[in-house]
């Protein structure tokens, strides 16, 4: 279950800007907004590059270290480095023009992956250099990796935002299906090939930024001539959390579920490598999750019209915990594909409602800092997943590692079921009336 980060005009003041076309109203489709079409194209390329490059990095760790525990440590280093920079990245997003930060996101990704290719080709890639690149990737991802999600509510608004988020997640599912096996296939030609492909995707992302004409500054109505001197205290984000009880509860639930899922998926990926499953087949297991979310996405309209957001979130958390627990019974990759497919069916309806509701509550000028803080809490738990998975696999074996992950998922479902603020999340039809929670 991933955190969706979208917003709406009703959730934050509309920035003053000169546009050739207006943002979508609640009744419009996001596809009627030219800026959104450019945003979607760029974010698609960015997502493809991240998916292929990230999966290839996971595949690279085991043959270099020859240890599931050390491979897990490499993955953990990236997420650990990511955590503190999420806060810095959020503060930057609330201080600087977010369009400039999008350019930085594309540029740093290209430079880092190009350096990785050079090191591998020169024969300098070992455990130490893997750790170094993992830290660098985590650092740059924390600073710039979430900037496209931060600007989306400035591109579309109202009911169009929920539709955009659902479309984005369906697209992400398609990419998930294709990127992992494609990354595995490209890796089979040479380890450098998937990283080179990812560089091309980042360059495409960079080329789509200029055509977006929306004002992507964080608070253009009050920015003075020297906008970069504007103060953005992090304490404002914590003050806001003190007033947003439902967001805090959602964050706790998401942390538990994301940790459980990261632990689970890392465990069976490393285990499949250990038993000699081909990288192509391992990629198909990951793609089964994407296929499940795509199939489930077709139910979003029907489900959201019949049940409240709180009901959908609670039952999705329980569904994921129960279905994924069956992973403990098998190492057969094709059975794992079926389990992943079934478990993922309710993800998009859940994320579309929970994520858009959460973001509607965040004022635009606080969005970077609030999302940065939420990201740190999530990463602080999920960063342990790689280390814990590798260590548990060696210490207690595959089956008990999965059982442990299932218990964590059940803990997330418990929070969702017994938390009153989550239970009170309304129907989608009521989202247009939601106002942001403003600081006094």
N, C-alpha and C positions, 0 to 999 in steps of 0.2 A: 504494500500500500504506500504509495508515494504522495508527498505533499504537493498539491496543485497550487500555483501561485498566480492568481489572476485577480482582477478588480473591476470596478464599474464606476461610471460617472456619478452615480448616486452615492458611491462610497467615498468619494474624495472630490474636492473642488476641481472643476475643469480648468486646466491651465490655459492662459491666454496665448494663442498662437495663430499664425496665419497659415491656413490650410486651403488647399484647392478643393477639398471636399470635407464634409463634416464627419465626426465619428458616428458609428452606427447607433441608432436609438434602440431602446429595449425591444422594439418589434422588428428590427431589421436583421438581416443576416450579416455576419461579419465579412462574408465574401463580397459584400457591396462596398467595402472600404478598401481603397487601393493600397493604403499603407499596410493594412493587415495582410494583403496578398504578398507584398514584398517581405513583410516580417515573417510570414509563414514559410516563404521560399528560403530565406536566410536561416531561420531556426531549424528547418528541415535539414539543410546541409550541415549545420552545426551538430545536430543530433546524430546524423549518420557518421560524421567524423569522430565524435566522441564514442559512439558505440563500437565502431570498428577498431579504433585505436585503443580503447580501454580493454576490450576483450583480447586483443593481440598482446597487450602488456601482461595480462593474466597468463596467457599461454607461454609467454617468454620466460616467466619467472621459474617455472618448474624445471625445464631442461637446463637452465643455467645453475640453479641451486641444487638440483637433484634431491630435494627434501620438501615434503609438503609443509613442514613447520616453517622452514625458511621462506618458502614461497608465500605463506600466509603473512609472515612478517613484512615482506615487501609490500603487499597490499595494504597492510595496516599503516605503514609509514605514509602512504599517500593520503589516507583519510585523517591521520593525526595531524599532518601538516596543513590539511584543508581546514580543520576546525578553527584555529585562531584567526586565520585570514578571512573567514566568512564574516566576522564582525567588522574587520577593516573594509572589506568589500562592500558591506551594507552601508557603512558610514560614507564611503566614497560615492555610492549610488545616491545618497541623500544630499551630497554636497556638489558634485560635478555634473556636467551635462552627460546624461546617460548614453547619448549617441556616441560621444567620444569614447566612453568605456566599452562600447560594442566593438569599436575598431581595435582597442587594446586586447579584447578577448580573442579576436581573430589573429592578430599579429603575434601574441605570445604563444598561442597554440602552434602556429607554424614554426616558430623558432625552436621551441622545445622538441618537437617531433623531428625536425631536421637534424638537431644535435644528436638525438637518439640514434638515428640512422647512421650518422657519421661515426659514432662510437662503436656501434655494432660492426659496421663494415671494416673498421680499423682493428677489430679484435680486442677492444678495450672493455667490453661489456662483461662484468662479473657481478658478484653479489653486492660489492660496495658501490659500484656505479649504478646498479639497479636501484639500490636504496636512495642514492642521490637523485636520480631522475624521478623516483616515486615522490620524493619530498618536493621537488620542483613542480611536478605536475599538480600535486595537491595544493601548493601555494598559489599557483596561477589560477587554478580552478576556483579556489576560495575568493580570490580578488575579482575575477571577471566572469566566472562560469555561469552565474545565475542572472546576468544582466538582461538577457532577452525576456525572461519571465517577469522581471521587475518592470520593464517598459510596456509589456502587453496591455495593462489596463489604461495606458495613455494612448493606445492605438484603437482599441474598441471599448465599448462601455455598455452598461445596462444588461439587458437580457442577451444581447449579442455576445457578451463576455462568456456566459455559461456555454453558449453554442460553440464559441471559439475554443474554449478549454476542452470540450468534448471532442471536437475535431482534432485538436492538437494531440490528445491522448490516443485517439484512434490511429493517427499517423505514427506516433511513437511506437505503438504496438506493431504496426507493419514494419517499421524499421527494426524493431527488436527481432522479428521473425527473420528478416533478411540479413541483418548486420552480423550476427554471431556466426552463422554458417559461412557467410561470405568472408568474414575475417579469418575463420579457420581455413577456408579454401585458399585465400591469398597467402596465409602464413605457410601453407604447404609448398608454395612456389619458392618462397624465401621469407625469413622473418621480417625483412625490411619492407616488403611489399605492402602489407596492410597499413603501415605507418605512412608510407608515401601516398597511398590512396586517401588517408585521413587528411593529409596536408592539402590535397586538392579540394576537399570538402570545406576546409576552413577558408581557403582562398575564395571559394564561391560565396560563403557566408559574408566575407568582407565586402564583396562586390554588391550585395543587396542592401547595405546600410544607407548609402547616400540617397537612394530614391525615397526613403521614408521621410515625409515632410512634417510629420507631427512634432510639436515641441516636446522634447523628451527631457527637459530640465526638471528637477525634482519639485521646485516650487517657484515657477516663473512669475507668479503674481506678486511675490515679495522680494524677488532677487534684485539686488542693487547692481550698480555698474561693475563692482568687483565681486562677482558672485562666488568666486572660489574662497573668499574670506568668510563666508557665512558659517556660523557655528552650528554643528550638528551633534549635540551631546548625546552620548550613548544612554545616559540615565533616562532620557525621554522614552526610550523603548521599554525600559523596565517599569517606568511609571505607567506606561500604557498597558502592559501585561497585568498590572495590579487592578486595572479596570475591566479587563477582558477575560473573565473567568472561563468562558467556554473555549476560547482559543488556547488557554493554558491546558485545559483538560484534553483537548484534541491533540496538542503537542505531546503530552505524556503518552497518550495512546499510540500515536504515530511513531514515537521513539521506540516503544516496545515492539510494535509490529515490524518496523524497519530493521531493528536489530535481529529479531527472529528470522526474518526472511533472508537477510544478509548472511547470517550464520548458516542457515539451511542451504542456500544456493552455493556458498563457498565450499561447504562440506561435500556436497555431491559433485561439484566440479573438480575439486582436488582428488576426491576418491575415484572418479572416472579416469582421471589422468593416471592415477596410481595403478589401476587394474588394466591399463592399456587401451582404453577406448579411444578411437580416432578423434581428432579435434573437430572434424566435420560433424560427427554424431553428438559430441558434447555441445556444439553450437545449436543443434536441433533441439536439445532439451531446453535450452534457454529460450529458443524461439517458440516453444509450445506455450509459454506464458503469454507471448505476444498474440498468438492465434486465439487463445482463450479470451483475452481482453477485447480483441476485435469482434468476436462473436457476441460477447456480452454487451458491447457498445450499442448494438442494435436494440437493446432493451431499455436504453436510458430514458427515452421519452415516455415509454409505457410505465416503467417502474416509478419514475419521478412524479407521474401524474396520480399514482395510487397510494404511495407511501411517503411519509415525511423524510427529510434528510436524516434526522436522528435514527429513525427505524432502519433505513438503508445502511447507515454507517455501522450500527451495532451488529446487524446480522451478517454483514460482510466480514467484519473482524472475526466473528465466530466461525464462519464458513471457511475462511483461510486457515485458521488453526486446526480445525477438524480434518480437512482434506489433506493438508500438507503432512499431517502426522503419519499418513500411510507411506510416506517416503522411507520410514524406518524399516519397512517390511521387504524392501527390494533394492538391488543395485542394477537391475536390468534397465538400460537406458531408455528402451521403448516404453516400459511401464512408467518410468519417471516422466516421460513426455505426456502420457495420459493424465497423470496426477497433476502436473503443472498446468495443463490445459483446463481441467475442471476447476482447480483452485482459483484461477484467474478470471473466471466468468463474471463475477460481480464487481470487478475492480473499477472500471470506468464509470458506471453509475455512481459508485461510492465517492470516487475522487472528484467527479464533476460537481456533485452537490456539496460535499464537505469542503472541498478546496475553494469553490467560488464563494460559499457562505463566509468562510474564514477571511478571505481577502476583501470582501465587501466591507468588513469591519475595520480595515486598516486605512488610515488617512494616507494620501499620496506622499506627503512630505516625510512620513515616517516609515514608508514601506521597506526601504533598503535596510534600515537598522532592525526593524521588527523581524524581517525574514532572515537577516543575518543571525540574530539571536536564536531563532527557531532552528536554523540550520546547525548551529553549534551544538545545541542540545541533542539533535538527531545524530550528528557525527560523533559526538563523544561516546555514544553507545555503539553505533554501527562500526566505528573505527576499531573496536575490539573484536569484531566478528571474524576477521581474517586470522588473527592470532589465536583466538579461542578455537576456531574451526580446525586449524592445523594442529594445535596442541591436543585437542580432544580426540582427533582422528588417530593420532599416535598413542594417546594415553588410554582411551576407553573404547576406541573403535567406532566404526561408522554408525551402527544402529543406535547406540546410546548418545552419540553426538546429535543425531536427528531428534531423538526423544527430548533432549534438553532444549533444542530449538523450538519444538512444538509446545513445551511448557511456557516458554517466553511469549509465544504467539497467543496462548490462552490468557496470559496476564494482560495483554493488550485488549483482548475481547472483554475481560472482566471490567476494565476501566470504562470501556464503551457502554457496557450494559448497565452499570450501576452509577454512572455519572449523570446527574440530573441536567446539567447544561447541555450535554450532547443529546439527551433524550428530547430536549425542547427545540432542537433545530427544526425549522418549519419546512413546509412544502416549497418546491421550487417556484410555484406561482406567486409566492409571497416575497421572493428575493428582491424584486424591484423596489420594494418599500424600505429595504434595509438602509440605515444610515450608518456612517462610520462612527466608531467610538473615538471622540475627540478628547484630548487632554484639556484640563481646565486652564 
